[in-house]
Amino acid sequence: MSSTEAIRTAALAHELRGSSIFSGLGMGELLQIAGYSERMVMKRNQLLFREGDPVIGFYVVIRGAIKAYRLNEAGREQVIHIIRAGGSFAEPAVAGLPGYPAHTRALEATEVVLIRSQPFLAHLRVNSDLALRMLASLSRHLHELVTAIDGYRLRDAETRLLHWLLGQAGNSTGTVAFELSIPKSVLASELGTRQETLSRLFAKLRKTGALKVQGKQILIENPVILRKLFEENLSRPVPGGDH
């Protein structure tokens, strides 16, 4: 290995260490994984793979965000999950699927690392710690999928936003302040709606006195009002079209 290649591999190993699936793994193992991996730089809206494309490996997001989605019968996107920096995706496909189960696209300028299937599977066979990490990652993805399914049962965008805000508030009955760590366009995609719809919904909720939004800063002043609105929305028939 040339000195340039060694530096590239070491840099890639260092970045992989920051991912949830490889966090805490020894540098020797990380260097081995980096040796058969490839960094990919993507532009905003660039497609990574399509549903059904042959599986060549799974991915770790180093910077930016990736949207995993499917298309319904009407051709509209159904967002399955948003993967942000430190997250990984497509591991289940590596475990034996003939093709990727969804489309993936960059939501912003993004860097991912492709972990190629065959060398990684060979690595798993001789490293039980890595195999356990893979199992834990698959379990996380299953939990995220169940959460996404629960969210999409809330079929209008306002109810999904209220559900998301209440998730940030937890069990608190007092003021909760936090900073939105992702662009509002990404949050809109995660909630299965458009950015302009999300802005209108935030404006509507501000008028209730439940919250304030200033840039990325969100202040939930009255979680009780949000819970009441959420419960009222659940009791109403779902309107046609939430976008």
N, C-alpha and C positions, 0 to 999 in steps of 0.2 A: 504494500500500500504506500502510495506517495505521501509526502508530508502534507500536500494540499488536501488529499483525500482523507488523511487522518484528522486534520483540523475540521473538515466538513463533518465527519462522522462524530467527533467529540462534541461539536456545537449542536448537532441534531440530538445526540444522547442527552445533553443538558436540557434541551427544550422538552424532550419526551418525559423527563423526570417530573416536570410540572403538570403532567396529565393525571387525571384521577386513576386511570387503569394502571399506570406504571409508577405512581408515587411510592417512594420508599424502596423501590427495586435497586439492587446494587449496580454500581457503575459498569462493572464487567458485563452484566446482562444487558444493560442499556446500550452499551457500545455494540454488542452483538446484534441487537434489534435494529439499531441505527444503520448498521452495515448492510442490511438488506431492505432498507426503507428509502423513501424518496420524498423530498420536500416539493410541494406544488403551490405556486402562487396564483391566486384566482382574482379576477376582476368582479366587481359588483354585478350580480345577475348571471354570472357565468355558470353554466350547467356542469356538474361534476360527473354524474352518471344518471341514466334513465332507468326506470323500472324495467326489469327483465334483462338488462345488460349483463354479460358474463362477469362473474365475481373474480376480481383479481386481488382483493385484499380488503382490509378495513382501514379506517382513517382516524387520525387524531387532529383536532383543531388547535392550532398554535396561536393564531390571531384571527379576529373577526367572528363571523357566525355563518352557519350552514342551515338551510331550511330543508327538512325532509318532508315530502308531501306526495299525495296521490291525486289523480284526477277522477272526479266522479262522472256519472253518465252524461251530465250536462257540460263536461269539460272544465268545470271549476275546480280550483285547487282545494284540497282538504289537507291542511297542515297537520302532520303527525307529531313533529317535534322540531324545536330549534336547538341546535348544538352550538355552544359557545366555546371560547378558549378554555382548554383543559379537558374538554369532553371528547368522547370517542363515539364512533358510529359504524354500523354495518358489520359488527362482530358476528351477529347471528348468521349472516350470509356466508361468512368464512367457515362457520361450523357445518356447512353442508348444503346450503341452498344452491340451486342451479343458476339463479340470477338474482340481482338486487331487487328487494321487495318494494322499492319506492324510488321516486325521483329525488335528486338533491341538487341544490343551487346555492350559490353564495349570496347572502343578503347584503354584503358590503365587501370591500377589499379584504381578502381572507387568505391565510396560509394554512394548509393542511399537510399532514405527513401520511403518505400511503405506506401501510405495513403489508407487505406482500404475503399472500396466503400460504404458499407452499413452504417457504423457509420458516414462517411463524408456526405453522402446524408441526413441523419437524422439531422446532424449539420447544413447543409445548410437551412433546412426548418425553423429553428428557429433563423437564423442569416442572416439578409439581407446584411450586410457588406460583409460577406464571400461569399454570392451568387453573389454580384456584382464583387468581385474579381475573382470568377470563370468565369463569363461572360467576363471580361477583358482578362483573360488568354486565353479563347477560341478565342477571337478576335485576339490576338497576334499570335496564332497558324495559324489562317486563313491567316493573313498577311504573315507569314513566308512561308506557303505553296504556296501562289501566287508568292512570290519572288523566291522560288525554281523552280516553273514551268517556270518562265521567264528565269531563269538561264539555265535550261535544253533545252530551245529553242536554246541556243548557244551550238550547239552540239559537237564542238571540244574543247579539253581541253585547248588549247592556248587561245581561245576566252573567255572561262570561267575564266581563270586566269587573263586576261586583264580586264575583267568586274569587278572581285573582287578587283584588284589593283586600278582601277579607283574609286571604291567605297571608298577605304581608302583615296584616294587623294581628293575626293569631287570636288569642283569647282576650286581648286587651280591651278594656272599656274606656280607656283614656286616650290621649293624643299619641299618635304614632307618626314619626317622621323618618323618611328614608330617601335615598337618591336612586333614581332609575339608572341602572348600570348598563342598559342597552338603549339604542335609538328607539324612538317611538314607532318608527316604521317596523322594527323587528318585533316589538311588543304587539303591534297590530297583527302581524303575520301569525304570531304565536296564539293570538286570540281568535284567529280565523276571520279577520275583518280588514277593512281598509284604514289607512292612516287618517283620512279625513273623517271617517265615521268615528274613530277613536277620539279625535279632537272634539267632535260634537258631544260625545258621551261625557268626556271630562268636563266640558263646559256645563252640561246639564247637571252633573253631580256637584259642581261648584256652587250652583244656585241653591242646592238643598242645604248648604252650610256644613256638609259632611266632610269636605276636603278642600284643599287649596293645591294648585299646581303652578309652579314657576320654573320654567325650563325643565331640568331633570329632577328638581326637588318636589317631592310629593309629601304633603302634610295631611294625614287623616285626622281631622279634628274630632270627629264623632263616629266611631265604629258602630255604635248602636243604630244610628240612622242608616248606615250602609247595610247592616244585617236586616233591618226592617224592609228596606227596598228590595233586597235580595229575596226575602221570603214572599213579598208581594208579587215579584216577578215570577217566581216559581208557581204561584197559584193562578196566574193568568194564562189564557191560551197563547201559544207561540204565534207571533205575527209572521206573515209571509215575507221573507227576505229581510236579512239583518245587515246587509252591506250597503 
